[in-house]
Amino acid sequence: MLTEAVKGVYTIAVTPFLPNGAIDFDSVDRMVDFYIEKGATGLTILGMMGEAGKLSAEESMSVVKRVIARTSVPVVVGVSASGYAAMESLSKSSMDAGAAGVMVAPTTNLRSDDQIIGYFHGVANVLGTTPFVLQDFPLATSVVIPTKVIQQIIDDCPTCVMLKHEDWPGLDKITALRAKSDAGNRRISILCGNGGMYLLEEMLRGADGAMTGFAYPEMMAQVVNAITAGDETHARDIFDTYMPMVRYEAQPGLGLAIRKYSLAKRGAIAHPTLRKPGGALNATASGEVDVLAKRQTVRLADMGF
C-alpha cells in the first residue's frame, strides 16, 4: 500500500495505442519493462498524460490489470472524475486488482478554499481506507490550491499520503510544507511533476522524488539518486544534459505527441499514436526531436554514460 514514506520515481505511463486507436497491449508490456529498466520505482497509470479521459471504464480496468500483472513495483491509478461515483468504482476495482493507491485531482469548478477542502473531505470519505495522492496541477485543472489548504487536507485526511506537486511557480510551496512537517505536522511524500522540468530544484527543496512522464525516465532516476546520495554536482550535470529535451517536450498541447514519438523511437512502444482527438508530430517537429536526441547522446557519451 502507498504510504507517506514513498521516495523515488513513479513514472507517469503513457497508454499505447495501435494505429487504429485500439489499446496496444503488447506495447503496454514493453513499456512497463522499459520504465522499470530505466529506474522507475513505481508506476502511475491513467493520468492526464495517459489519455485516461479517452478510455471507456472497461478499457481503463483492462489497462490497470495488464500493468499490475506485468510488474511487482507499486502502481498508482488515476481515478479523477467529475463525480464521486465513478471515482469510487474505479478505485475499488483498481485496489481489488492490486493497485497500491489512487490519484485524485480537484474538479475544475472548485474556487474557494472551503470548496477545495470540502471536496477532498468527500474524496477521503468515498475512498475509505484507500490511500490517495492529491494532484496539485493548476495549469490543467484551473484550481489553485494554497499551501495552507493542502496542509489542512493533510491534517484532516489520514489517507492522503502523497502530494503530486506540479504548481507553477511552486518551489516555495514545497519549502513551506516541509517547514510545517518539521514543526510537527504530519509529513507526507512529495513527488513532483511537470515533466521533470524543475526536478533538481524540487529535490533540493525537500521533495522525495518524481511522479511524472518523460521519454527519458532514466534522467529522473539518476537525478533523484544523486541528490539522495548528496552529490549535487553530479545531479546538476545529469539534469543539464537532458534539459534541451525536457524543454522541448514540455510544450503545452504537443508534449504527449513528442513523448510518444520519442518512446516509439526508443522501442518502448510500437507506435506513437494518440487516440482521437489527438494529433501527431509533423515532419519538421519530428526532425527537431531527432536532432535533440542525437546531441543528447553525444553529451551523455562525453560524460561517460
Summary of the structure (lengths in Angstrom):
residues: 305
radius of gyration: 18.5
end to end distance: 34.5
largest distance: 54.3
contacts: 1025
relative contact order: 0.14
helix: 52%
strand: 12%
